[in-house]
Amino acid sequence: MAAKDELRAGRASDSQPELISAVPLRRPGRWIAAALVIVLLGLFVYGAATNSAYDWSAVGKYLFDVRVEQAALITLLLTAYAMFFAIILGIVLAVMRLSPNPVLRSVSWLFLWLFRGTPVYVQLVFWGLIATIYKHIDLGVPFVHQVAHIQTSRFFTYFWLAVIGLTLNESAYMAEIVRAGISSVDEGQQEAATALGMSWSQTMRRIVLPQAMRVIIPPTGNELISMLKTTSLVTAVPYSYELYSRTRDLAIETFNPIPMLIVASAWYLLFTSLLMIGQHYLEKYFARGASRTMSNRQLQALADAQTTTGGGHV
């Protein structure tokens, strides 16, 4: 029996190797750099908190002022309307760029060349002067019969002129984003869908667009965040009821511009933070199946399944 016990002990020692006493590599440079960054950050925060020029009492007073809250809501409306129409127009322009029709391709390319090649501020100035450039618009058969005569200054408000200007500029960028997303899908999948009897719309809806969204969503999220900040340029229209213009007016009224800039920045940071969170979850949703790496939930489900079926026992 003693011999058998010694044999079993020997086998156990052979099957279980000795533990390695691993010592982590010391990197003092990282700790020194981290400490230096923390010290510098603390000094900046202390300096900002004690600097009377920031006037934090005024920041707290106007941060949730009714006028500022209304301007923040208008900024969101400008962003939502402009981005919604820009996405629709961008899809149309992207399809035109991919069309075999040379006229459609040329018109789309000319549109992109014009609106991507000129500053958005200059474009907004032109839209602000649209009532001067075109005093009225006639609808009907050219040179024959007029159905309607529209006075431009009465038909367009500055709010919608700002939306139009932002939409046209942004649609040029969205067209390239959508085109890149559609082009990233392998053509063989479209051919396979056609062989299965799917129509073009079914192929785009069920095959192409779900895969193209992985490429489209990240830059679209960035463009949405950029659009939120670009609304501060609609003063060129001129439209002065969005967030930046309203806080600028308050700065002129109070002769205290720095706190008003902080108020505007705080609202912009809040909105962009919320948009970044939404973008993260959208990217995660459309990236399903694109990676071989399992999520924590998938790993836990796999471990539970192995435990239930006995797969975890040898």
N, C-alpha and C positions, 0 to 999 in steps of 0.2 A: 504493500500500500504506500509505503514511504517513497518507493521508486516511482510509482505512478504519480504521486503528488508533485515530486520534483520535476517529472516530465511535463505535467500540465503547467506548472509554474514557468518552466523554460519556454513552452510554446506561447504562453500569454505574454512573456517578456519579449519574445521574437515578434509577435503580431502588433504590439504597441510600442512604437519607437519612443525614445526619450524626448521629453519636452525641451524645446530650444529656448534658452533664456535670451530673448531678443531685447536689445537696448535701443530705443529710438535715437535717431541721429539728431544731435543738438544743433539748432540753428539760431544762435543768438541774434543774428542780424534781423530776423523777422520780428522778434520781440522788441528790439530797439526801434525799428521802423514803425511798428504799431504804437509804441509808447509816444514816439515823436508826433505821429498823426493825431493821437488823442489829446496831447498837450496843445497842439496848434488849434484843433477844433474847439477845445475848451476856452482858449484865449479869444478866439473869434466870437464865440457865444457870449462870453463875459463882456467883450468890447461892444457888441451889438446891444446887449441888455442895458449897459450903463451909458450908452451914447445918447445924449439928449436930442440929437438930430433926427433919430428914428421916431421919436414922440409916440411911444407905444400906447399911451392913453388915447390919442387920436385914432390909432389903428383899431383899438377895441371899440371905440365909439362908432366908427363908420363901417366896421367890418360887416355888420348885419343891419346897416341902414336900409330903409325901405327902397330908396332910390338905387342903391347898389344891388339889392336883391332883384329888383325889376330888370336892371341892366344885365345881370347874370342870366336871367331867364331869356331875355332877348338874344343874348349871345348863343345860348343853347339852341334857340329856334333858328337863328341864322345858320349855325353849323349843321343842324339836322336837315333843313330844307336844301341847303346847297349840296350837302353830301349825298342826299337821296337822289336828287336830279342828276348829279354828276355821275353817280354809279350807273344810272339808266342810260344816260347819254354816252358814257364811256363804253358800255357793252355794245351799243349800236356802232360806235366808231371802231371798236376792235373787230367786230364782225365785218365791217366795211373794209378794214385793212387786210383781212384774211380772204376777202371775196375775190373770185377770179375775174370779176368785172373791173377793167382798168379805170373806168370813170369813178366808180365808188372808191377804189384804192387811192386814186389821185386826190379826190375831195377830202378823204379822211387824212391823208398825209399833209395836205395843205392846212387843214384845221389844226392839226397837232403842231405843225411848224410855226404857225402864227401865234397860238396861245401858249406854247412852251417857250417861244423865243422872245417874248416881251414880258416885262415885269407886271405882276398882278396889280401893283399900285397904279401903274399907267393905264391898265385896262379899266380899273375902277373909275379913274378920272374921266375916261371916255364915256363910260356909262352914266356918270353924273351929268355929262354935257349932252346926253342923247336928245333931250328936249330942244336943245339949241341946234343940234345937227339935223335932226328930223323933227320939224315942228308938227307935222301931222302925217298920218299913215292912211293911205287909201286902199280899200279892199274891193276887189272885183276884177273884171276883165281889163287888162292894160289897154289904155288909149280908146276903150270902147264904152264901158259902162262901170260905174262905181256903185258897189253895194253898200259900203260903209265908209264913213270919214271919221277917223279917230284923232282927237287932239292928244298928242303925246304927253304933254305936261299934266293932263288930267288923268290919263289912263295908267301911267306908271307912278307908283310911289317910290320914295327913296329906299324903303325897306326891300321892295321887290327888285329894284335896280341893283342893290347890293347882292341879293340872292342870285340874280342872273349873272352878274360879273364873277362872283365866286364859283358858280356852277360851271360856266364855260371854261374858266381857267383850270379848275380841278378835273373836269372831264377829260382834258387832254392827257393828264397823267394817269387817270384811271383807265383810259383806253389802252395804254401801253402795259399796265399791270394785268388787265384782263387778257390781252393778247399773249403776254408771256405765260400766263397760267394755262390758257387753252393749248398753246404750242408745246407745253411741257408734257402733255399726255401723248403717249405713243400712238402713232397713226394706225398701227395694227389693231388696236382696240376698237377704233371707229370702223375699220373694215370688218372686224368680227361682228360688231353690232349690226352693221348693214347686212351681213350674210345671214344673221338670225332673223331678219325681217323687221328690224327697228327702223322707225322713221328718223329723220334728222333731229327733230325736236326731242324724241325719246332718247336718242343717243346722247345728245347734249345734256339732258336732264338726269339720266340715270347712269351714264358712263363717264362723260367728259368732265362736266362741272363738279361732281363730287370729288374727283381727283385733282382738278384744277384749283379747287378751293384751298388746298394745302399751300399752294404757291400764291394765291390771290390774297388770302386773309392777312398774313403778316404785314405786307406793304400797305394794304388798305387801312389797317389799324393805325399805322404810322401817318397815313394821309389824313385820317379823321382827326387825330391829335393835332396835326399841322394845321388843318382847317380851322379848328377851334381857336388857335392863336392867330391865324390869318384874318379872322374877323375884326381884329383891332385895326385893320387897314381900311375898313369901310368908311372911315372919315373922309376918304377921297371922293366919295359919291356926291355929296356929303351926307352921311347918316351918323348922327351923334347920340344914339340911345343905347348902344351896346356898352359892354363893361369898361373897356379902356376909355372911351370917350366920356362916359359919365364920371368916372373917377378923375379924369383930367379936368372936367368942369368943376368938380368939387375941390380939386387942388387950387384952381384959380380963385374959387370962391373963398377958401380958407387961407390962402397964401401959404400953404403947407404941402408941397408936392410929394415929399418923401413918404409920409404915411399913406397917402392915397395910392402910390405905386405899390407899396407893400400890400394894401388891401386888394388891389387888382391881381397881384401875383398870387396871393393866397387863394383866391377864387379859381384862377387858372390852374393852379397846382391841384386843387380839389377835383376839378373836372377831369384833368388829364390822368390823375391817379385812378379815378373810377373807370375811365376808358381803357387804361392799361390792364386793369383787372379783368374787364370784359374781354379784351383782346386775348389775354392769356387763356381764358377758358374756351374761347372760340378756336384758337389754335390747337388746344388740347383735344377738342371735340373732333375737328376735321383731320387730325393726325392719327386717329385710331387706325391701327393695322399697318401704319407706315413704318413702325419700329419693331424690332424683335425683342426689345427690352420690356419685360412685364412690369406692370404697376404693382404697388404694394397690395392692392385689393386682389389682383389676379394671382399673385404669389400666395396670399393667404387662402384663396379659394382652392388653389392647387394643393396646398398643404392639408387643408381640411378633407379634400377628396381622397388623398393618399391615406390619411389616418382612418377615414371611414371604411375604405376598401381593404385596409391592411397593407397598402403598398409601401408604407413607411417602415415596416418591420422586415428584417432579413431572416 
